[in-house]
Amino acid sequence: MTHIQFNIKHLRGLKKFSQERFAEELKWTRSMVGSYEEGRSEPPIHRLIELSNYFDIPIDILVKNDLRAAKDTSFIEVGNKRVLFPITVNEANEDLIEIVPAKASAGYLQGYADPEYIEQLQKIKLPFLPTGTHRAFPISGDSMLPVKNGSFVVAKFLDDINDVKNGRTYIVLTKNDGLVYKRVYNTIKEKGSLELHSDNKAYQPYEVKTEDVIELWEFTCCINTQEYDKDELKLSSIMNMFQELKVELESIKK
């Protein structure tokens, strides 16, 4: 159990608990907490179960993975458990974001909960991002124009599906479709589902049940990898695009 002593101390630190307070929470003794954190003894299986239940982290994640890169308690749901995934930082303690490459996006559905898969992703620093856990996802196709094929959407992890805001765009990971980028409408109370819309009206909207949604990432910014053509930058083209999106534009007076 090479990681457990560091993980106990780090997770306690994220809670901002003293050893005494943490011992009270778990109904342990302070000396027991100190012994585990200092590596003088290792917690038996029933103590590991108590830790797992308290943090909602599977035992194998607690034992096999070094969680010290995590700066806050952000979690991914896996069945009825939540797996802590670290916000990676560089040597200057600056947040980094993982990039899901286009070739690997098809495998994201199998690898999203695998710490080794996430760890091997390339990382970049974008200093202007708001706080939170971000990831960059490749965009394919033309369903979300003007976001072009080959671009990357940088998005922030959404902890609670009920927090989806109508009309905003999200990266959605589902059991059946894998990764998609769509404009989402919250119909959870009415239908127990989300409505996914494409900005390109050639594509029809569709529904996904909440139980089929594995991850949601809210749009933060877009990184285009191609230049826009002149026709795409004409005012008439831009106006048509907004009209198709049913966005009201105020006339600009010179």
N, C-alpha and C positions, 0 to 999 in steps of 0.2 A: 504494500500500500504506500508507494513512494510519494503520492500527492496528497493524501488525506490530511496530514498534519497542517500543510500550508493552506489547504482549502478551508478547513475549519476556521483557522485564524482569519483568513481573508473574508469569508462570508460573514463571520461575526463582525468584522470591521465595517463591511457594507451596511450592516444594521446599526452601526455606531453603538454597539453594546460593549460594556465592560465584561470581563470574564465572569464576574459575579452575576450580572444581569442575564448573561447568556445561559449560565448554569440554572438560574431560576426559570427561564423560559422552557428549558428542556427537562427540568426537574433532575438535574445532575448536581454534582458538587463542583465548587470552583477548582479544587485540586485535580479533579478529573479532567476538566477543560484544559487546565495548564499542562497536564501530563500528555494529553493528545496533541496539543499544539506544539509542544517542545519535542515530540517524538520519543518520549520516554516509554510510552505504551501506545498500543493501537486499539481503537474502539472495536469491541466485539460486534457480531452481526446485529444483535438487538439494538445496540447504540447506533449503528449505521442506518437501521430502519427508522429510528427516531429522527435522525438527521434528515433522511430522505423525505419523511413525512412533513417535517417542519419547513424545509425549504422548497418542497415540491420538485425535487431534483432526483432522478433515478440514481440508485446506488452505484451503478457502473460508471456514471458520469462523475460522481463524487470521488470515486476511487482511482479511475484510470486517467483523468484529465486534470491538467493544471489550470485552475480557474482564476489565477491571479491577474490575468490580463483584463478581467472584467472590471469596469469602473462603476457600474451600477447594476441594479437587479432587473435586467431586461431578460425576458424569457420567451421561448418558443414552445407552443403546446405540442406534446407528443402523447397521444392517447389521453389519459387523465393525469399526465405529469407535464411539468414544464421544464425544458432544458435551458439552462443558462448559456447564452452565447456571448462571448466576450466582445466588447468594443476594443479593437486593437489600437495600441498606441505605439508611436515611434520613440526613439531615444530622447526626444525633446518633450515627451509626454503629450504629443499632439495626436488627436483622433485621426485614425485612418479608416477608409472605407474599402470594403472588398469589391472587386469587379468580377461579375459572372461573365466569362467570355462567351461569345456566340456559340462556339463549338461545344461548350460545356452546359449550355442552358437546358438542353434536353435532359441532362442528367441531374438537374437541380432538384427535381421531384424526389429522386432517390437519395440525394446527398444533403438536402437542406438541414437535416438534424444530425448529421455526422460531423463532429468537430474536426476530424482529419480532412474531410472534404473542404470545409470552410477555411481551414488553416492554410491550405495550399493555393487558395485564390490569390491573385495579384492584388496589391493594395496601392491606393493613392491618397494624397492629402488634399482636401479642399477646405481651406481655412474659413470660408464664408458660410459654411453650413451651420444651421441651428443645432442646438443640443439634441442628442438622441442617437440611436443606432441607424446608420445609413448603409445602403448597398447600391451598387450600380448594375443595372440590368440591360442586356442588349435588346433592341427593338427590331423586329423583322416585319416585312409587309408594309402595306399602305393604309391600314385601317384607322390609324390615328394621325393622319396628316393634320398639320404640317410637320409633325415629327417624322423624319425620314427613315427609311430602311437603313439599318446599320448604325443608327444613333444609340446612345445610352441614356437611360432615365435613371437619375439618382433619386432614391426614395427613402423615406424614413419609416422604420418598422412601426406598425400600429398594433398596440397591445390588445385592444378590445374591438371586436368587429362591430359592436353597437355604436362605436364612435365614428363610423363612416359618415361623411358629410355629402349630402346630395349634390351631384354635379361636378364633384372634384375627380381627378384622375388618380388611379391606383394601379400598382402592380399587384395582380391577384394570382396566387398559387392555389390551384384546385386539384383534386384527386384525378379528375378525368382529363383536364386540358393542360395541365402543367402551368407554365407561366404565360400570362396574358397582360397586356396593358390596355385599360379601358376607362371610360368615364362611368362612374358608379353611382347608383341611386339606392338609397336605403329603404327597402320594403320588408324589413325584418318583422316589424310588429304586424303588418297586414298579411304577409305571405310566408314569413320565415325564410326569406331569400334576399339576394341582391340582384338588381338589374344592371347588366353590363352593356354599355352603349359604345359604339365606334363613332369617332368624329367624322369619318368618311361614311356618308349616308348610303353608300352602296352595300354596306353590311348591316344586317338586321340585328337589333338588340336581342339579348337572351337573358334568362335567369339562371342563377346558381343557388342551390340550397346552402344555408349556413353551415350545415354539417359537412359539406364538401369543400369548404374553404379551409385551407391549411395555414396560409400566411397572407397578410395584407401589408402593403408598403405604400405610403402616401407620397405622391409626387413632390419633389423638392426643386429639382432643376433638370435640364436636359443638356447633354453634350452631343452636339452634332458633329459627325465625322466627315460630312460632305458639304460643299458650298451649295447655296441655292442658285437655281437658274434665274436669268433675268426675268423671265415670265412669271416666276413664282414670287418675285419681289415687286411686281407692278401693283399699284394701289388698287386697281380693279380686281386683281386676283385675291388680294388680302381682304377686300370688302366682301367678295363672294364667299370666301371662307368663313368669315364671321356671320354672314347672313345665314349660311347653311347651319351654323351652330346656334342660330336663333339668339345671337347676342345683339342687344340694342346698342347702336353707336350714336353718340351725340355728334352733330355736325360741327365741324371745326371751322370757326370763323377766322379769317385772316385779319 
